[in-house]
Each structure stands twice: as C-alpha cells, then as structure tokens.
Amino acid sequence: MLRALKVAAFLLLADSVIALLPFSTMIDLSPIGVMGDLMLAEVATLFIIAGILDFSSSIGMAQFRKTFLSSKEDYSTEVRKEKERTAMIFLFTGLVLLAAMILLMVYNLSAYKSG
C-alpha cells in the first residue's frame, strides 16, 4: 500500500501545480475547483482500471476468452492473485484521492460560507 500512497501523493502534487497555472481558470474559476475536477477524473479512472483488472482475471472471463476467442490460456489462481494485488493498488490510490477530494470540498464549502 506504500506504492499507492506514493502514487496518490504524486497525483495530489501534480494537481496542485496544474491548479495554480494561469490557464486553469478556463476549467474553473478557483484553483480549488480545478484541483477537485482533476481529482474527480483521476478517481473515476483509477476505479475503472481497478475494476477492469479484477474482472479480466476472473474465471468467467477466462472461460469467455477460451470459448469465444480461442485462447489457450487457462484460469490461473496465481495470475488472479497478482491481478488482484495490482487492482488493489489502483483502488487504494483512488480511495486516498477520494478522501482528499472530500476534504477539499468541505474546506471549500466552509470558506465559501464564512466569506
């Protein structure tokens, strides 16, 4: 899970830098809004990738490939475990970014109400 935290930290840093660039006002009026928009797209992408990785290694998909795509590759529990580990990295990274996005939203709402 350390790898997922490193990836999440890198993405948060990149989002912060992009949100502060001058062209980011074309996306949203505030840097916080730009950062939230970027994080939302990243979370969705990470969750979709995790789901595809998990589904692609399932026994049903292995049977589908064998039946309809004439694949000679059989279902393997070792391959399944490795794909699940990789999918968990994407999933955990997405969860960290989702939590950061929620915190950013709460901060933005509290700053909006007080200001």
C-alpha positions as CSV (number, residue, x, y, z in Angstrom):
1,M,0.0,0.0,0.0
2,L,3.0,2.2,0.2
3,R,3.2,2.3,-3.5
4,A,-0.5,3.5,-3.6
5,L,0.3,6.3,-1.2
6,K,3.3,7.4,-3.3
7,V,1.2,7.5,-6.4
8,A,-1.6,9.4,-4.6
9,A,1.0,11.9,-3.2
10,F,2.4,12.4,-6.7
11,L,-1.1,12.9,-8.2
12,L,-2.0,15.4,-5.5
13,L,1.2,17.4,-6.1
14,A,0.6,17.4,-9.8
15,D,-3.0,18.5,-9.4
16,S,-1.8,21.4,-7.1
17,V,0.7,22.5,-9.7
18,I,-1.8,22.3,-12.5
19,A,-4.4,24.2,-10.5
20,L,-2.1,27.1,-10.0
21,L,-1.2,27.5,-13.6
22,P,-2.7,30.5,-15.4
23,F,-4.7,28.5,-18.0
24,S,-6.6,26.6,-15.2
25,T,-9.1,29.5,-15.0
26,M,-10.5,28.2,-18.3
27,I,-11.6,25.0,-16.4
28,D,-12.9,26.5,-13.2
29,L,-12.9,29.9,-11.5
30,S,-10.8,28.8,-8.5
31,P,-7.7,26.7,-8.1
32,I,-9.6,24.6,-5.6
33,G,-12.3,23.9,-8.2
34,V,-9.7,22.9,-10.8
35,M,-8.0,20.6,-8.3
36,G,-11.3,19.0,-7.4
37,D,-12.2,18.5,-11.1
38,L,-8.8,16.8,-11.8
39,M,-9.1,14.6,-8.7
40,L,-12.7,13.5,-9.7
41,A,-11.4,12.4,-13.1
42,E,-8.5,10.6,-11.6
43,V,-10.6,8.8,-9.0
44,A,-13.0,7.6,-11.7
45,T,-10.2,6.5,-13.9
46,L,-8.4,4.6,-11.1
47,F,-11.7,2.9,-10.0
48,I,-12.4,1.8,-13.6
49,I,-8.9,0.5,-14.2
50,A,-9.1,-1.5,-10.9
51,G,-12.4,-3.0,-12.0
52,I,-11.1,-3.9,-15.4
53,L,-8.0,-5.6,-14.0
54,D,-10.1,-7.5,-11.5
55,F,-12.7,-8.6,-14.0
56,S,-10.2,-9.5,-16.7
57,S,-8.6,-12.2,-14.4
58,S,-11.9,-13.7,-13.3
59,I,-12.8,-17.3,-14.1
60,G,-15.7,-16.2,-16.1
61,M,-13.6,-14.0,-18.3
62,A,-11.0,-16.8,-18.7
63,Q,-13.8,-19.1,-19.9
64,F,-15.1,-16.4,-22.3
65,R,-11.6,-16.0,-23.8
66,K,-11.2,-19.7,-24.1
67,T,-14.6,-20.3,-25.7
68,F,-15.0,-17.3,-28.0
69,L,-11.5,-16.0,-28.6
70,S,-9.8,-19.4,-29.0
71,S,-7.3,-18.6,-26.2
72,K,-5.2,-21.4,-25.0
73,E,-4.6,-19.6,-21.6
74,D,-6.3,-21.3,-18.7
75,Y,-7.5,-19.8,-15.5
76,S,-4.7,-19.4,-13.0
77,T,-5.0,-18.6,-9.3
78,E,-1.5,-17.2,-9.4
79,V,-2.3,-14.8,-12.2
80,R,-5.6,-13.9,-10.4
81,K,-3.8,-13.1,-7.2
82,E,-1.3,-10.9,-9.0
83,K,-4.0,-9.0,-10.9
84,E,-5.9,-8.5,-7.6
85,R,-2.8,-7.0,-6.0
86,T,-2.4,-4.6,-8.8
87,A,-6.1,-3.7,-8.8
88,M,-5.9,-3.1,-5.0
89,I,-3.1,-0.5,-5.7
90,F,-5.4,1.4,-8.1
91,L,-8.3,1.0,-5.8
92,F,-6.4,2.2,-2.7
93,T,-4.9,5.1,-4.6
94,G,-8.4,6.1,-5.7
95,L,-9.7,5.9,-2.2
96,V,-6.9,8.2,-0.9
97,L,-7.7,10.7,-3.7
98,L,-11.4,10.4,-2.9
99,A,-10.8,11.2,0.7
100,A,-8.6,14.2,-0.2
101,M,-11.3,15.4,-2.6
102,I,-14.0,15.2,0.1
103,L,-11.7,17.1,2.5
104,L,-11.1,19.7,-0.2
105,M,-14.8,20.1,-0.8
106,V,-15.5,20.5,2.9
107,Y,-12.8,23.2,3.1
108,N,-14.1,24.9,0.0
109,L,-17.7,24.9,1.4
110,S,-16.6,26.3,4.8
111,A,-14.5,29.0,3.2
112,Y,-17.5,29.9,0.9
113,K,-19.9,30.2,3.8
114,S,-17.6,32.2,6.0
115,G,-16.5,34.6,3.2
